[in-house]
Amino acid sequence: MRGATTSNSIVAEAHARSDGHVVRSSGPTIALKRAKGRLLPHVESYYLFRWDGEGELERSERIDLGHIRFLIHGEGEMTFPDGHIEALKPIMVAGPGTAAATYRMRGPVLCFGVVLRAIGWKALIGIPAHKVTDHIIDGEKLFCERAPRLLEQLRDMTQLDEMISAIAPQLIMRQEEVKPVPDAHFPFLEAVREWAASEDPTIDALYATIEVTSGLGERQVQRLCLEYFGGPPTKLKRKFRAIRAAMQIFQGAPISDVVGPFADQSHMINEVKHFTGHTPTTLRGNVDPALALTLQNEGFHFLPEVFPEPVDLRAA
């Protein structure tokens, strides 16, 4: 599932036409707003997922860096890549994924989410990301005695803006409770952003850049990648490459323009499906609203090249 100068909304059965526009039909909806102000270095965006239907809703969820979610109405569970199932919680932290997962929800559903950047995982969650990949954490522990009151507030709200206003002070307070990000890590994070934006990133290039900018060796880079992103550089390369390809395909690029960084077309198809839960064909057909929104450059900033503005990672 998937702040604020712009807002986007898209519905569940959305799909991209050859001209890149989105066709809308009835189903779940998702609205999104980018973060701004004090939380911008840590929070990418906020979203509100709504489904007024009854019965069950089942969809794939692409890999991501981590979310804080508030399940205001509804219930369900997540099935992770290894097949294990975890129940959704009223307040939950979704750790970074290793591959696409599947969620099944019983409606009606209203879910408010906070999309974290890598630095936000460190600054707000404070748990090494690789220790909670493909897992849901009980998010009530983040807010301690404030959690019941926060849930009560959100259950009285229906609009994304008012939910953002309610959660922002709590996240700022959380920032002050967690050990700050070390200054030495900022050049590392910047280097990973730039590396991920390159057309065909090589791991040797990442190591070389970080050694020059921060003096960190390969083992230190590997450790920090696990801590911030939930996986080693080899896994990150695959993730970034697959998501970039999925974005291009969704937006109408021909397969011949996408396949370059992969061994061949079959390799590209398998990697895109592994990390998004969709093949190139289904990416151009009916997809989940959150996935559709994240595959539009203007609506999601997973890769550094589509960040909406320079971000001062040291900003408080």
N, C-alpha and C positions, 0 to 999 in steps of 0.2 A: 504494500500500500504506500502510498505516498500520501523585522522582516521587512519594511513593507513599502515598496514604491509601486509595485505592479501586482496584479492578480490574474490567475489563469484558472479556467474551469473546463473540464472535459468529462464526457460521460462514458459509461462502461463499454458500450459496444462500438466505441470510436475506432475508425481505421483511416489510414492514410491513402489518399488517392494518388495517382501518378503526378499530379501537380503539387503535391505536398500538403494540400488542405485536409482538414479533418471533417469527416462525416459524423454527425451525431444522431443517436437514437436513444430510446428509453433504456434505463438501467441505473446502476450506481453512478454517483457523481463524485468528483474530487476537485476541491478548490485549493489553490496554493498561493502563498505570499513569500517573497524573499525576505530574509532577515535584514535588519539595519541597526545602526547604533552600536551600543556597547556589546551586544551579543554577536555581532556580525562575524568576528574572527572565528567563532566557535559554532555558530548555528548557520546552516545554509539556508533553510527555509522552514515554513510551517505549512501544514495541510489539514484539510478536513474531508474525510471520506464518509459519504452518506449513502446508505442503501435502505429504502423504505419498503423493500419487498419482504415476503415471508418465505419460510422454507430455508433451503441452504444455498449459499453462494460459494463456488469453488473457483479459484484462480491461481495462476502461477505468480510468484514474486521474484524478480531479478535480484542478483546480488547487490549489496550496498555496503556503505561504510558503518552504518549504525543509526538507530532511531530511538527516541523516547516516544511512547505511545500511551494514549489515554482512551481506553475502550469505554466510552460513556454509555452507550447502549449496545446490546448484543452480546454474543458469546461465540466461541469457536476454538480452533486449534490450528497449529502449524505443523506440517510434515516437512522435515529437513532432508537434505540430500542422502543421508545414510539410512533414511527410512524411519527414524525415531520421531515420535509425535509429542508435542508439548502444548498444554492448554494455554490459551490467551488469558492475560491477567488484566484487572482494571487499570493498573499502571504497570507498564512493562518497558524494559530496555531490550531492543532487538540488537544482538551483536552482529558484527560483520559476517557476511555469508561466504561460504566456499563455492557455492553453486546455487542455481535457482531452487527455490523452495515452493511449497504449495500451501495456501491457506484455505480453510473451510470455515465459513461463518454462518450463523443462524440469525436472521434478521427479526425486526429492523435493526440496522447497525449505524452507529455514529462513532467515528474514531478520529480523534485529534492527534496529530503527530508533529514531532520536532525532528527535522533531518539534521544530523550532526556532520560537521566537517571533521577531518582526522584530528586536528588540534582540539576540537570540541570534545571528542571522545576522551582525550587525556585530561582536559581541563574540567569537564563536567561529570564524567563517569569515574575516572581514576583507576580503572581496572585494565591491565594489559589486554588489548583487544583479542589476541590469539587464544586467551584462556576462556573466552565466551563466544567464539565463532559457532555459528549454527545452534544458538541457544537463546532462550528468552530469560531475562533476569527479572526478578521481582522489583519493579521500579519504586514501590512504596518506600524502600530503604533509602532511596535518594533524598526523599523529602521528610523522612522520619515522622515526627508528630504532626507535621503540616499536611501529610498526605490525605487524611480523611476530609479535612476542610477543603483542600484543593479539589478533590473529586466532587464534593458537594457543590462547590462553585460551578464547576464545569457542567454538571448535570442540569443546572439551571440556565445554561447558555445554548444558543443555537447557531451563532455566527462566528466565523473564524476570527475576525478582528477582536471580539471581546475575549475569546479564549487566549489569543496572543497576549492581550493586556493582563490576563490573569496569571499566565505562566512566566512571563518575562522577569518579574521581580523574584520569583522562586529560583529561576536559573541563575540570576545574578548572585543571589545568596549562596547557591550551590558552588559557583565559581570561587567564592571566598572560603569555602570549606575544604576544597581540594588543593593539594599541593600544586603550586604553579608550574607551568611548563618551563623547563630549564632554557636559558638563553641559547645554549649550545645546540639545542634541537631545532631552532628556527631555520638556520641555513639548510639543515637536512630536509625539513618539510618543504622549503622552497625548491630545493633540487628535485625532489620527487614530483612536485607539481609540474616543473618544466620537463622533466623526463617523460612523464605520462602524456604530455602534449605533443611529443615528437611523433613523426609519422610511423616509424618502426623502431621503437626504443630497444637498445641493447643494454644488457645488465652491466657489461663492462663500462659502458659510457656513464651509467649511474654511479658506479663505484668511483670512477675517475673524477667526476664532477664533485662528488661529496668529499673526496679526499682533498681536493683543492680548496673548496669553500669552507670546510669545517674540520678537516684533519682526521675524520673518522675512517677507520679501516673497514674491510669487508664484513668482518664478524659483527662490528658495531652497527653497521648499516642493516645487516640482516636482523639483528635484535630489535632495532628501532622500527623496522618495517612490521615485524610481528606485533610490537607494542601499540603502534598507531593504526595500522591498517589491517591487522589480523592475519597476515600471511607474508611469506618471504618474497623477495623481488621477483623470483621466477613466476610465482602465482599472480603477483600484481600485474606483471607484464601481460599475462593471459587475460586477466580481468579487463584491464584498460583496452586491450586490443579488441576483445569481443564486444564490449559496450560501444566503443567507437564504431565498429562495423554495424551493430544493431541500429545505432542512431542514423547512420548513413542510409541503411536499407529502409528504415521507417520513413525517412524523408524523401525516398524515391530514387536514390542513387542506383545505377545499374550494377549488377553483381560484378561485372568486370572492373569497376572502379573500386570495389571493396576488397577483393580477394588478395590484393598484392602482398600484405604482410603475412599471409598464411601460406602453408605448404601447397595447398590446392583448394578447389572449391569445396570438396567434401570436408576438409579440415575446418574451413571457415564455418560451414553449416553446423558441424558438431560443436564447435566452440561457442557459437552464438546460442545454440540451444542449451548447452551446458550452463551458461551463465544467465540466460534470460528466461529459459523455459519455452522459447519459441523458435521456430525455424524462420528463415527469410520469408517463406510464403505466408506463414501466419502473422508475421510482423506487418505485412501489408494487408492483412485482413482484419478480423475482429480481435482486439486485444484488450486487456484489462485497462481501466482508466488511468491507474497510477503508472503503469508501464508506458502508456501512450504519452502521458505528460512528461515523464522523465526522458523520453527519447526525442523531445523537442528542445533545441538549443536554448530557446528563449525561456523555457520553463524549468530547466534543471541544469546544475552546474557541477556535475561529477568530475569532468575533466578540466584541467586548468585553463585550456584555451578558450573555454566558454564562461569563465568567471565574468560576472557583469562589471566588475570594477576592481582595481588593485586593492588588496586587503593587507592592512598592517597587522601581521600576526602577533605583534607585541601589544596591540591596543587592549586596554582594560575595559 
